[in-house]
Amino acid sequence: MFTPKYQLNDRQMAVLLASLVAVMPFSVDAYLPSTLDIAKALGAQTHDIERSLSAFMLGVAIGQLSGGSLSDIKGRRNIALKGLLVYVVSSLALVFCADCRPAFAVAAGAGFGGGHGFGGGGRGGAR
């Protein structure tokens, strides 16, 4: 089992877990008001951009289902960090999508990573 060299105190652990949990709602809350602007920038219909949000939420659901069991097997820290990495890389890749078709897959990947990192790893990290 992995033992960290630096232990977080209760306040630091609370801030870390709160920030992990807050990133997912912040992602959706930042995405929703910009739906029309994203559609205009990509030259797509608004409902296509709304579908990418649905793909994101589907990815979150699948990520939470698989991330929860994987975190029980492999440890919450590893799953949370890998999920966070997938989430960050996918979110950055969304910036470079020039069409809404690849945005569906990338948004689902961001949701999947977010579900692993924030659903599986972040839910029971404080012990």
Backbone as CSV, one residue per row, in Angstrom:
resi,resn,N_x,N_y,N_z,CA_x,CA_y,CA_z,C_x,C_y,C_z
1,MET,0.834,-1.177,0.000,0.000,0.000,0.000,0.880,1.242,0.000
2,PHE,0.441,2.275,-0.684,1.192,3.515,-0.805,1.012,4.368,0.435
3,THR,2.126,4.814,1.013,2.074,5.729,2.146,2.715,7.041,1.723
4,PRO,1.936,8.127,1.687,2.498,9.401,1.247,3.521,9.930,2.242
5,LYS,4.518,10.649,1.725,5.548,11.225,2.590,5.005,12.402,3.383
6,TYR,4.007,13.062,2.811,3.431,14.238,3.443,1.965,13.976,3.735
7,GLN,1.567,14.045,4.979,0.179,13.843,5.372,-0.542,15.186,5.392
8,LEU,-1.724,15.216,4.847,-2.542,16.419,4.891,-3.268,16.494,6.227
9,ASN,-3.350,17.692,6.774,-4.143,17.830,7.989,-5.622,17.874,7.604
10,ASP,-6.493,17.937,8.594,-7.936,17.860,8.330,-8.426,19.000,7.449
11,ARG,-7.928,20.194,7.677,-8.359,21.350,6.886,-7.908,21.214,5.434
12,GLN,-6.667,20.798,5.208,-6.164,20.620,3.846,-6.923,19.516,3.113
13,MET,-7.234,18.438,3.823,-7.987,17.344,3.216,-9.395,17.800,2.847
14,ALA,-10.008,18.600,3.699,-11.351,19.107,3.408,-11.341,20.014,2.174
15,VAL,-10.332,20.867,2.062,-10.227,21.749,0.896,-9.984,20.934,-0.371
16,LEU,-9.130,19.937,-0.287,-8.839,19.091,-1.449,-10.086,18.349,-1.920
17,LEU,-10.789,17.718,-1.008,-11.985,16.968,-1.381,-13.101,17.887,-1.882
18,ALA,-13.243,19.053,-1.263,-14.266,20.002,-1.727,-13.955,20.496,-3.133
19,SER,-12.684,20.720,-3.421,-12.325,21.181,-4.768,-12.512,20.065,-5.796
20,LEU,-12.232,18.830,-5.430,-12.469,17.720,-6.348,-13.958,17.585,-6.668
21,VAL,-14.786,17.738,-5.659,-16.222,17.601,-5.866,-16.794,18.812,-6.613
22,ALA,-16.221,19.988,-6.425,-16.763,21.210,-7.020,-16.408,21.371,-8.496
23,VAL,-15.413,20.669,-8.988,-14.986,20.852,-10.372,-16.063,20.395,-11.351
24,MET,-16.727,19.305,-11.084,-17.746,18.802,-12.014,-18.926,19.769,-12.154
25,PRO,-19.553,20.233,-11.076,-20.636,21.204,-11.261,-20.149,22.497,-11.911
26,PHE,-18.927,22.909,-11.597,-18.391,24.111,-12.221,-18.249,23.927,-13.728
27,SER,-17.855,22.741,-14.157,-17.727,22.467,-15.587,-19.058,22.623,-16.298
28,VAL,-20.093,22.069,-15.733,-21.419,22.155,-16.354,-21.939,23.588,-16.282
29,ASP,-21.746,24.241,-15.142,-22.235,25.607,-14.983,-21.513,26.596,-15.898
30,ALA,-20.277,26.332,-16.230,-19.553,27.195,-17.165,-19.933,26.881,-18.610
31,TYR,-20.346,25.661,-18.860,-20.676,25.204,-20.212,-22.050,25.685,-20.663
32,LEU,-23.018,25.633,-19.765,-24.401,25.944,-20.132,-24.602,27.370,-20.661
33,PRO,-24.089,28.411,-19.994,-24.333,29.755,-20.517,-23.646,30.031,-21.850
34,SER,-22.624,29.271,-22.164,-21.885,29.515,-23.402,-22.339,28.628,-24.553
35,THR,-23.443,27.920,-24.395,-23.913,26.999,-25.431,-24.154,27.705,-26.762
36,LEU,-24.809,28.852,-26.734,-25.079,29.581,-27.975,-23.794,30.073,-28.637
37,ASP,-22.851,30.554,-27.824,-21.581,31.027,-28.371,-20.769,29.881,-28.970
38,ILE,-20.793,28.729,-28.326,-20.073,27.564,-28.845,-20.690,27.119,-30.167
39,ALA,-22.020,27.102,-30.231,-22.697,26.715,-31.470,-22.346,27.682,-32.600
40,LYS,-22.313,28.954,-32.297,-21.977,29.952,-33.309,-20.524,29.798,-33.768
41,ALA,-19.613,29.561,-32.829,-18.193,29.421,-33.166,-17.931,28.173,-34.003
42,LEU,-18.668,27.099,-33.742,-18.469,25.855,-34.489,-19.341,25.769,-35.731
43,GLY,-20.239,26.734,-35.901,-21.159,26.680,-37.027,-22.113,25.510,-36.928
44,ALA,-22.550,25.221,-35.729,-23.420,24.064,-35.479,-24.752,24.537,-34.923
45,GLN,-25.688,23.622,-34.874,-26.981,23.896,-34.252,-26.835,23.811,-32.729
46,THR,-27.697,24.512,-32.034,-27.648,24.514,-30.572,-27.895,23.124,-30.006
47,HIS,-28.795,22.371,-30.636,-29.085,21.036,-30.098,-27.886,20.091,-30.263
48,ASP,-27.008,20.356,-31.237,-25.785,19.546,-31.337,-24.867,19.792,-30.144
49,ILE,-24.771,21.035,-29.733,-23.939,21.358,-28.567,-24.580,20.795,-27.301
50,GLU,-25.893,20.820,-27.248,-26.575,20.216,-26.094,-26.338,18.712,-26.042
51,ARG,-26.212,18.090,-27.207,-25.894,16.647,-27.226,-24.505,16.378,-26.666
52,SER,-23.576,17.296,-26.900,-22.238,17.088,-26.330,-22.295,17.157,-24.806
53,LEU,-23.185,17.968,-24.265,-23.378,17.987,-22.811,-23.975,16.666,-22.335
54,SER,-24.891,16.114,-23.132,-25.445,14.794,-22.799,-24.361,13.722,-22.848
55,ALA,-23.467,13.824,-23.832,-22.347,12.873,-23.907,-21.445,13.018,-22.691
56,PHE,-21.230,14.251,-22.244,-20.433,14.496,-21.041,-21.073,13.824,-19.830
57,MET,-22.382,14.008,-19.673,-23.070,13.431,-18.519,-23.114,11.903,-18.582
58,LEU,-23.233,11.355,-19.794,-23.160,9.898,-19.947,-21.777,9.398,-19.543
59,GLY,-20.738,10.126,-19.948,-19.382,9.768,-19.542,-19.201,9.827,-18.038
60,VAL,-19.799,10.825,-17.395,-19.731,10.930,-15.936,-20.382,9.712,-15.289
61,ALA,-21.552,9.320,-15.802,-22.265,8.178,-15.221,-21.454,6.891,-15.359
62,ILE,-20.914,6.663,-16.543,-20.110,5.451,-16.754,-18.834,5.511,-15.922
63,GLY,-18.229,6.706,-15.847,-17.015,6.870,-15.046,-17.253,6.627,-13.569
64,GLN,-18.394,7.070,-13.063,-18.687,6.834,-11.654,-18.958,5.362,-11.373
65,LEU,-19.653,4.703,-12.295,-19.926,3.273,-12.101,-18.640,2.455,-12.096
66,SER,-17.776,2.718,-13.072,-16.535,1.937,-13.145,-15.487,2.454,-12.160
67,GLY,-15.461,3.768,-11.927,-14.453,4.335,-11.026,-14.653,3.938,-9.584
68,GLY,-15.897,3.784,-9.178,-16.158,3.383,-7.792,-15.614,1.999,-7.489
69,SER,-15.870,1.039,-8.399,-15.355,-0.309,-8.143,-13.844,-0.393,-8.319
70,LEU,-13.333,0.328,-9.305,-11.877,0.327,-9.491,-11.155,0.969,-8.304
71,SER,-11.758,2.011,-7.729,-11.103,2.654,-6.590,-11.094,1.742,-5.366
72,ASP,-12.073,0.863,-5.261,-12.057,-0.108,-4.173,-10.961,-1.149,-4.371
73,ILE,-10.679,-1.474,-5.620,-9.669,-2.488,-5.923,-8.258,-1.900,-5.928
74,LYS,-8.073,-0.787,-6.642,-6.730,-0.244,-6.854,-6.373,0.920,-5.952
75,GLY,-7.311,1.411,-5.180,-7.043,2.540,-4.297,-7.628,3.828,-4.863
76,ARG,-8.184,4.625,-3.995,-8.865,5.836,-4.428,-7.916,6.887,-4.979
77,ARG,-6.747,6.993,-4.405,-5.803,8.024,-4.829,-5.391,7.825,-6.277
78,ASN,-5.007,6.602,-6.637,-4.566,6.327,-8.011,-5.675,6.594,-9.014
79,ILE,-6.868,6.132,-8.723,-7.992,6.320,-9.639,-8.351,7.798,-9.740
80,ALA,-8.336,8.517,-8.621,-8.664,9.943,-8.640,-7.647,10.724,-9.463
81,LEU,-6.366,10.424,-9.306,-5.328,11.148,-10.056,-5.385,10.836,-11.544
82,LYS,-5.596,9.576,-11.887,-5.694,9.217,-13.306,-6.955,9.803,-13.924
83,GLY,-8.053,9.799,-13.191,-9.283,10.410,-13.675,-9.128,11.906,-13.864
84,LEU,-8.444,12.543,-12.934,-8.186,13.979,-13.056,-7.332,14.276,-14.282
85,LEU,-6.353,13.436,-14.557,-5.511,13.618,-15.742,-6.331,13.477,-17.028
86,VAL,-7.169,12.459,-17.102,-8.019,12.272,-18.283,-8.972,13.455,-18.443
87,TYR,-9.519,13.929,-17.336,-10.431,15.062,-17.371,-9.741,16.324,-17.896
88,VAL,-8.563,16.617,-17.386,-7.838,17.827,-17.790,-7.423,17.744,-19.255
89,VAL,-6.864,16.609,-19.687,-6.435,16.457,-21.074,-7.630,16.548,-22.019
90,SER,-8.731,15.899,-21.671,-9.921,15.948,-22.526,-10.522,17.346,-22.565
91,SER,-10.520,18.026,-21.438,-11.056,19.386,-21.414,-10.209,20.324,-22.260
92,LEU,-8.899,20.139,-22.224,-8.029,20.944,-23.083,-8.210,20.586,-24.550
93,ALA,-8.474,19.330,-24.841,-8.696,18.906,-26.230,-9.995,19.489,-26.782
94,LEU,-10.963,19.743,-25.918,-12.214,20.356,-26.365,-11.980,21.740,-26.969
95,VAL,-10.968,22.420,-26.496,-10.656,23.752,-27.018,-10.276,23.674,-28.491
96,PHE,-9.661,22.594,-28.902,-9.150,22.474,-30.260,-10.117,21.762,-31.211
97,CYS,-11.309,21.425,-30.742,-12.296,20.800,-31.628,-12.859,21.851,-32.574
98,ALA,-12.714,21.619,-33.866,-13.214,22.562,-34.859,-14.605,22.181,-35.353
99,ASP,-15.109,21.042,-34.918,-16.419,20.562,-35.337,-17.088,19.932,-34.113
100,CYS,-18.407,19.845,-34.151,-19.088,19.295,-32.974,-19.039,17.773,-32.929
101,ARG,-18.758,17.111,-34.036,-18.699,15.634,-34.031,-17.594,15.101,-33.115
102,PRO,-16.338,15.563,-33.282,-15.323,15.069,-32.336,-15.562,15.562,-30.912
103,ALA,-16.276,16.666,-30.778,-16.541,17.188,-29.435,-17.388,16.226,-28.623
104,PHE,-18.245,15.432,-29.280,-19.049,14.443,-28.556,-18.148,13.439,-27.842
105,ALA,-17.210,12.878,-28.587,-16.320,11.862,-28.008,-15.398,12.461,-26.953
106,VAL,-14.880,13.651,-27.226,-13.971,14.283,-26.271,-14.726,14.678,-25.000
107,ALA,-15.949,15.173,-25.151,-16.753,15.525,-23.975,-17.088,14.276,-23.162
108,ALA,-17.388,13.175,-23.847,-17.645,11.922,-23.130,-16.385,11.466,-22.395
109,GLY,-15.222,11.643,-23.024,-13.962,11.294,-22.361,-13.701,12.160,-21.141
110,ALA,-14.014,13.453,-21.250,-13.847,14.344,-20.095,-14.787,13.931,-18.968
111,GLY,-16.015,13.594,-19.319,-16.954,13.135,-18.303,-16.521,11.831,-17.669
112,PHE,-15.997,10.919,-18.497,-15.517,9.630,-17.982,-14.379,9.842,-16.991
113,GLY,-13.417,10.676,-17.364,-12.317,10.973,-16.448,-12.799,11.683,-15.200
114,GLY,-13.743,12.603,-15.395,-14.298,13.292,-14.243,-15.064,12.358,-13.326
115,GLY,-15.774,11.413,-13.898,-16.486,10.431,-13.086,-15.538,9.557,-12.291
116,HIS,-14.400,9.201,-12.893,-13.394,8.422,-12.168,-12.754,9.256,-11.070
117,GLY,-12.366,10.458,-11.434,-11.619,11.277,-10.487,-12.461,11.833,-9.369
118,PHE,-13.681,12.237,-9.689,-14.467,12.940,-8.705,-15.583,12.085,-8.143
119,GLY,-15.979,11.053,-8.867,-17.024,10.172,-8.369,-16.431,8.993,-7.629
120,GLY,-15.430,8.362,-8.236,-14.851,7.181,-7.614,-13.819,7.514,-6.566
121,GLY,-12.890,8.394,-6.917,-11.795,8.686,-5.999,-12.121,9.715,-4.954
122,GLY,-12.945,10.672,-5.286,-13.205,11.763,-4.372,-14.261,11.481,-3.342
123,ARG,-15.056,10.428,-3.506,-16.207,10.240,-2.627,-15.836,9.694,-1.255
124,GLY,-14.748,8.982,-1.158,-14.440,8.404,0.148,-12.983,8.575,0.517
125,GLY,-12.361,9.622,0.044,-10.927,9.796,0.240,-10.542,10.145,1.664
126,ALA,-11.409,10.740,2.446,-11.061,11.123,3.812,-11.252,9.945,4.748
127,ARG,-10.178,9.550,5.357,-10.247,8.450,6.332,-9.567,8.851,7.597
